[in-house]
């Protein structure tokens, strides 16, 4: 079972966020889903909205973001992927668009699933679907070449304690009939039971978002503010690496 982790680049500062991503890669994350800071993130619950708000306040340049993405991609092994979650407002400027390095996927949150990406980029699209759409077989075809499928586990915004009212297993079955790309399940994935359930439903992997963001930011704000900058980055690196390594170890025991 593949494990992906979401975090917003620039949250807690560019240096600290890159340390977090490096720790996740060294902890053997299969996928980094990296949010690009935006003042009004769509779809996301409070935890990730706050993550974006903190990153925006850091006033990080587009060059810093793209250089960070490029450096992270170079650190990946052959089995590790990096996708970015962004909004079309980041992509209107052609100069900004062409500075984005070639990655493994780009999810544009405000473009409908049946509309082709109007912004040429070097990275294939992540096909983002909710279960209601995936359960309808009519016209369920990606409008362009895709890198992976991101299926929402629950309706509504991201976060915990939401009911899975639709048939995830049936939605995944429908998607497998039309595409051989990995189906990643996200939204509301927070623990080993959620991951086991996703595996039994046929998902290729899961993406943990709000749960990880909360853990790492609680650690930062509750335990690290009195440390110096270099020490903070190092501690965040090890926290992230250990979080992922422990999670993978526990999952392997279940499987």
C-alpha positions as CSV (number, residue, x, y, z in Angstrom):
1,X,0.0,0.0,0.0
2,X,1.5,3.3,-1.1
3,X,1.6,6.2,1.4
4,X,1.5,9.9,0.3
5,X,1.7,12.9,2.7
6,X,0.4,16.4,2.1
7,X,2.1,19.6,3.3
8,X,2.2,23.2,2.1
9,X,5.6,24.4,0.9
10,X,6.5,27.5,2.9
11,X,4.4,26.6,6.0
12,X,6.7,27.2,9.1
13,X,9.1,28.9,6.7
14,X,10.7,27.7,3.4
15,X,13.7,26.1,5.2
16,X,11.6,24.2,7.7
17,X,9.0,23.0,5.2
18,X,11.8,21.7,2.9
19,X,13.3,19.9,6.0
20,X,9.9,18.3,6.6
21,X,9.7,17.1,3.0
22,X,13.2,15.7,3.1
23,X,12.4,13.8,6.3
24,X,9.3,12.3,4.6
25,X,11.3,11.2,1.6
26,X,14.0,9.7,3.8
27,X,11.2,8.0,5.8
28,X,10.2,6.3,2.5
29,X,7.1,8.3,1.5
30,X,5.8,7.0,-1.8
31,X,4.3,10.4,-2.7
32,X,4.7,14.0,-1.6
33,X,1.7,16.1,-2.3
34,X,2.9,19.6,-2.0
35,X,0.5,22.5,-1.7
36,X,1.5,25.8,-3.3
37,X,0.6,28.6,-1.0
38,X,-2.7,30.4,-1.9
39,X,-4.6,33.0,0.1
40,X,-8.0,31.2,-0.4
41,X,-7.4,27.5,-0.7
42,X,-10.4,25.6,-2.2
43,X,-12.0,22.5,-0.7
44,X,-9.7,22.3,2.3
45,X,-10.7,22.2,6.0
46,X,-9.5,24.5,8.7
47,X,-6.2,22.8,9.4
48,X,-4.9,23.1,5.8
49,X,-6.4,26.5,5.4
50,X,-4.3,27.6,8.3
51,X,-1.3,26.0,6.7
52,X,-1.8,28.0,3.6
53,X,-2.3,31.2,5.6
54,X,1.0,30.7,7.4
55,X,2.8,30.0,4.2
56,X,1.4,33.1,2.5
57,X,2.5,35.3,5.4
58,X,6.1,34.0,4.8
59,X,6.0,36.0,1.5
60,X,8.2,33.3,-0.3
61,X,9.1,34.1,-3.9
62,X,8.0,31.9,-6.8
63,X,11.6,31.3,-7.6
64,X,12.2,29.9,-4.0
65,X,9.2,27.6,-4.4
66,X,10.2,26.3,-7.8
67,X,13.8,25.8,-6.7
68,X,12.7,23.9,-3.6
69,X,10.5,21.7,-5.8
70,X,13.4,21.0,-8.1
71,X,15.7,20.1,-5.3
72,X,13.1,17.8,-3.7
73,X,12.6,16.0,-7.0
74,X,16.3,15.3,-7.3
75,X,16.2,13.6,-3.9
76,X,13.5,11.1,-4.9
77,X,14.4,7.5,-5.6
78,X,12.9,5.8,-8.6
79,X,9.8,4.8,-6.7
80,X,9.0,8.2,-5.1
81,X,6.8,10.8,-6.7
82,X,6.1,14.5,-6.2
83,X,2.8,16.1,-7.2
84,X,1.7,19.6,-6.5
85,X,-1.7,20.9,-5.6
86,X,-2.3,24.4,-7.0
87,X,-5.0,26.8,-8.3
88,X,-5.3,28.2,-11.8
89,X,-4.6,31.7,-10.5
90,X,-0.9,30.5,-10.0
91,X,-0.7,29.5,-13.7
92,X,-2.1,32.5,-15.6
93,X,1.4,34.1,-15.8
94,X,3.3,32.2,-18.5
95,X,6.7,33.1,-16.9
96,X,5.6,31.6,-13.6
97,X,4.2,28.6,-15.3
98,X,7.4,27.7,-17.1
99,X,9.5,27.9,-14.0
100,X,7.6,25.0,-12.4
101,X,10.0,22.0,-12.7
102,X,8.8,18.7,-14.3
103,X,7.2,16.7,-11.6
104,X,5.0,13.6,-11.4
105,X,1.7,15.3,-11.3
106,X,-0.2,18.6,-11.0
107,X,-3.6,18.9,-9.4
108,X,-5.4,22.2,-10.3
109,X,-8.1,22.4,-7.7
110,X,-10.4,24.8,-9.5
111,X,-10.6,23.1,-12.9
112,X,-13.5,20.7,-13.3
113,X,-12.7,17.0,-13.9
114,X,-14.1,17.0,-17.4
115,X,-12.3,20.2,-18.6
116,X,-8.9,20.0,-20.2
117,X,-6.1,21.9,-18.4
118,X,-6.0,25.3,-20.3
119,X,-2.5,26.0,-18.9
120,X,0.4,24.1,-20.7
121,X,2.8,22.8,-18.2
122,X,5.6,20.2,-18.3
123,X,3.8,17.9,-15.8
124,X,0.9,15.6,-16.4
125,X,-2.4,16.3,-14.6
126,X,-3.7,14.6,-11.5
127,X,-7.3,13.7,-12.3
128,X,-9.2,14.9,-9.2
129,X,-12.6,13.4,-8.6
130,X,-15.2,13.1,-5.9
131,X,-17.1,9.9,-5.4
132,X,-20.4,11.1,-6.8
133,X,-18.7,11.7,-10.2
134,X,-16.8,8.4,-10.1
135,X,-20.0,6.5,-9.4
136,X,-21.5,7.7,-12.7
137,X,-20.1,5.8,-15.6
138,X,-21.5,8.2,-18.2
139,X,-18.7,10.3,-19.7
140,X,-16.3,9.2,-17.0
141,X,-13.1,9.7,-19.0
142,X,-10.1,12.0,-18.4
143,X,-10.1,14.9,-20.8
144,X,-6.3,14.5,-21.3
145,X,-3.3,12.3,-20.4
146,X,-3.1,12.0,-16.6
147,X,-0.4,10.8,-14.2
148,X,-2.7,9.5,-11.4
149,X,-6.2,9.7,-10.0
150,X,-7.0,11.4,-6.8
151,X,-10.4,10.2,-5.4
152,X,-11.9,11.9,-2.4
153,X,-12.8,9.5,0.3
154,X,-15.6,11.6,1.7
155,X,-17.8,14.4,0.5
156,X,-17.2,18.0,1.5
157,X,-14.0,19.4,2.9
158,X,-10.9,17.6,4.1
159,X,-10.5,16.6,7.7
160,X,-11.5,14.0,10.2
161,X,-14.9,12.9,11.6
162,X,-16.8,12.9,8.3
163,X,-19.1,10.1,7.1
164,X,-18.3,8.1,4.0
165,X,-21.8,8.1,2.6
166,X,-21.0,6.8,-0.9
167,X,-19.5,3.6,-2.0
168,X,-15.8,4.1,-2.3
169,X,-15.2,0.5,-3.5
170,X,-17.6,0.9,-6.4
171,X,-16.1,4.3,-7.3
172,X,-12.6,2.8,-7.4
173,X,-13.9,-0.2,-9.5
174,X,-15.4,2.2,-12.1
175,X,-12.1,4.2,-12.3
176,X,-10.1,1.0,-12.9
177,X,-12.3,0.1,-15.8
178,X,-11.3,3.3,-17.7
179,X,-7.7,3.9,-16.6
180,X,-4.7,1.9,-15.5
181,X,-3.3,4.8,-13.4
182,X,-3.0,4.5,-9.7
183,X,-6.1,5.5,-7.7
184,X,-5.1,7.5,-4.6
185,X,-7.6,8.0,-1.9
186,X,-7.6,11.2,0.1
187,X,-9.7,13.4,2.4
188,X,-10.3,12.1,5.9
189,X,-7.4,9.6,6.0
190,X,-5.8,9.8,9.4
191,X,-4.9,6.4,10.9
192,X,-4.0,2.8,10.2
193,X,-7.6,1.7,10.2
194,X,-8.4,4.2,7.4
195,X,-5.4,2.9,5.4
196,X,-6.5,-0.7,5.8
197,X,-10.0,0.2,4.8
198,X,-8.6,2.0,1.7
199,X,-6.6,-1.1,0.7
200,X,-9.6,-3.3,1.1
201,X,-11.6,-1.0,-1.1
202,X,-9.0,-1.3,-3.9
203,X,-7.0,1.9,-3.7
204,X,-3.4,2.0,-4.8
205,X,-2.4,4.4,-2.1
206,X,-3.7,7.0,0.4
207,X,-2.8,10.6,1.0
208,X,-2.7,11.9,4.5
209,X,-3.2,15.6,4.8
210,X,-4.9,17.3,7.8
211,X,-3.8,14.7,10.3
212,X,-0.1,15.1,9.4
213,X,-0.2,18.9,9.2
214,X,-1.8,19.0,12.7
215,X,0.8,16.7,14.2
216,X,3.8,18.5,12.7
217,X,2.5,22.0,13.5
218,X,1.5,21.1,17.1
219,X,5.0,19.8,17.6
220,X,6.5,23.0,16.2
221,X,4.4,25.4,18.2
222,X,4.3,23.5,21.4
223,X,7.9,22.2,21.6
224,X,10.3,24.0,19.2
225,X,9.9,27.8,19.5
226,X,12.7,28.1,22.0
227,X,15.2,26.4,19.8
228,X,17.5,28.1,17.3
229,X,16.7,28.0,13.6
230,X,19.1,25.2,12.5
231,X,18.1,23.0,15.4
232,X,14.4,23.5,14.5
233,X,14.9,22.4,10.9
234,X,16.8,19.3,12.1
235,X,14.2,18.4,14.6
236,X,11.4,18.8,12.1
237,X,13.3,16.6,9.6
238,X,13.7,13.8,12.2
239,X,10.1,14.1,13.4
240,X,8.8,13.8,9.8
241,X,11.1,10.9,9.0
242,X,10.2,9.0,12.2
243,X,6.5,9.7,11.6
244,X,6.5,8.1,8.2
245,X,8.9,5.2,9.1
246,X,6.7,4.3,12.1
247,X,3.5,4.5,10.1
248,X,4.9,2.3,7.3
249,X,6.2,-0.2,9.9
250,X,2.8,-0.5,11.5
251,X,1.0,-0.8,8.2
252,X,3.4,-3.6,7.1
253,X,2.4,-5.5,10.2
254,X,-1.3,-5.2,9.2
255,X,-0.6,-6.4,5.6
